[in-house]
């Protein structure tokens, strides 16, 4: 089970509102490869992900495209969300990041 709600994550990540970078791995990935999502506002396609089915990562013009593209073992991140374990957000442990939202 994911340690952050999908809709909550998307709301905070959209347009880099509260999340500019997130590190995670998928429980169902035996290698437990750490993947990173980034929001890079200076780019034409500002949503970027690495460690997926595309060597060197891939960028998308919208959050929806990033979350629904089948680039994680031929499944989308949205489809895989129950297997997501969020390691860090903006370089902080998940609980520390959550505390920043309350200040």
C-alpha positions in Angstrom: 0.0 0.0 0.0 1.3 3.5 -0.9 2.4 5.7 1.9 0.9 8.8 0.3 -2.5 9.2 -1.3 -2.4 9.4 -5.1 -4.8 12.4 -5.4 -3.0 14.2 -2.6 0.4 13.6 -4.2 -0.9 14.9 -7.6 -2.4 18.0 -6.1 0.9 18.9 -4.4 3.0 18.0 -7.4 0.9 19.8 -10.1 2.9 22.8 -11.3 5.5 22.2 -8.6 3.1 23.6 -6.0 4.6 21.9 -3.0 6.7 19.2 -4.6 9.6 19.8 -7.0 11.3 16.4 -6.6 10.2 13.0 -5.2 12.1 9.8 -4.8 10.3 6.4 -4.6 10.5 2.8 -5.5 7.8 0.2 -6.4 7.2 -2.7 -3.9 6.5 -5.0 -6.9 9.9 -4.2 -8.5 12.3 -6.9 -7.2 15.3 -4.6 -7.8 13.8 -1.8 -5.6 15.3 0.7 -8.0 14.9 4.3 -6.7 13.1 6.4 -9.2 12.8 10.2 -9.2 10.1 12.5 -10.4 10.9 16.2 -10.9 9.1 19.3 -11.9 11.4 21.5 -14.0 9.5 24.7 -14.8 12.1 26.1 -17.2 11.6 23.2 -19.6 9.0 22.8 -22.4 8.1 19.4 -20.9 8.5 20.1 -17.2 7.6 16.8 -15.7 10.5 14.3 -15.7 11.0 10.8 -14.5 14.0 8.4 -14.5 14.6 4.7 -13.8 11.6 3.7 -15.9 11.2 1.7 -19.2 12.9 4.6 -21.1 16.7 4.7 -20.8 17.9 8.1 -19.3 14.3 9.0 -18.3 11.6 10.9 -20.1 9.8 14.3 -19.9 6.2 15.1 -20.3 4.2 18.3 -20.9 1.6 17.5 -18.2 1.3 15.7 -14.9 -1.5 13.7 -16.3 0.6 12.3 -19.1 3.4 11.5 -16.7 1.1 9.6 -14.4 -0.8 7.7 -17.1 2.1 6.7 -19.4 2.9 3.0 -19.3 6.6 3.4 -18.5 6.9 1.2 -15.4 7.1 -2.4 -16.5 4.4 -1.5 -19.1 2.1 0.0 -16.4 1.5 3.6 -15.6 2.5 5.2 -12.3 -1.2 5.7 -11.6 -1.8 1.9 -12.1 1.2 1.1 -9.9 0.3 3.6 -7.2 -0.6 0.9 -4.6 3.0 -0.3 -4.9 4.7 3.1 -4.5 6.8 3.7 -1.5 7.8 7.3 -1.3 11.3 7.7 0.1 11.7 11.5 -0.1 10.0 14.7 -1.2 12.1 17.8 -1.9 15.0 16.0 -0.3 13.1 15.3 3.0 11.7 12.2 4.6 8.0 12.0 3.9 7.0 12.9 7.4 9.3 15.9 7.6 7.9 17.1 4.3 4.3 16.8 5.6 5.3 18.9 8.6 6.4 21.7 6.3 2.8 21.8 4.9 1.4 22.7 8.3 3.6 25.7 8.9 
